[in-house]
Amino acid sequence: MSVMDQLTLRREGTARKGLAGTCSGAQSEGMADIWRVQLPGRPLLTIHDTRWDNGERDLVLYQPAVVPEMPAPLSNLHNRRRAGIQADGGRRLRIMGWVAVPGDRPRFKKTFTTAEFADVCGIDDLRHLTARPGVDLDAAWCGPHPHLVDLDRPQDTDSLQHALYFPQDDTETPVVFYVLSRIAPTLRHIGWLPGLVRS
């Protein structure tokens, strides 16, 4: 499946994961769906979408035993700051819209205006993703003054935490969102993907 120009994503089976720490810090075993991210002429990247036996679920750029040669900003993204997937209180799941800020050591920014968020992740890619049935980009938290997250007219005044909501049986959408928000900004930073065209 093509996620954006040049970048493809494909599922390649599952792997049992031994006892390890989950996002909450609990110890659990689990089963990971394995996804491969490929760019022409570049090393394969591997994402693990792990369903832990204790009920948690997360996504991470998996670090293999031998990491192929790649620039430090990308190599240092391996096994850092997993993206947790949670129930939203209904029949859907959500993944937080935190973005990997490129640099030698990955750090994550949690709040953006919707215009800033779309500018970093790619507005066309986000629109394409949220056109899927049951998929919405919205505020992560409902406050006294909920913010309208509108990708047709992204607001540029109030910073908030964004989250992507998707159906429970949708295994592909959270992985694509993880690529757009965590991996692609770093790939652009190191020149493996072209910069986004700002509209």
Salt bridges, closest charged atoms under 4 A:
GLU12 OE2 - ARG10 NE 2.71
GLU12 OE1 - ARG36 NE 2.78
GLU29 OE1 - ARG16 NH2 3.43
ASP33 OD1 - ARG11 NH2 2.84
ASP33 OD2 - ARG51 NH1 2.94
ASP49 OD2 - ARG51 NH1 3.92
ASP49 OD2 - ARG57 NH2 2.75
ASP53 OD2 - ARG16 NH2 2.59
ASP58 OD2 - ARG82 NH1 3.61
ASP119 OD1 - ARG198 NE 2.95
ASP124 OD1 - ARG127 NH1 3.78
ASP136 OD2 - ARG92 NH1 2.66
ASP152 OD1 - ARG127 NE 3.96
ASP158 OD2 - HIS147 ND1 3.67
GLU172 OE2 - ARG132 NH2 2.96
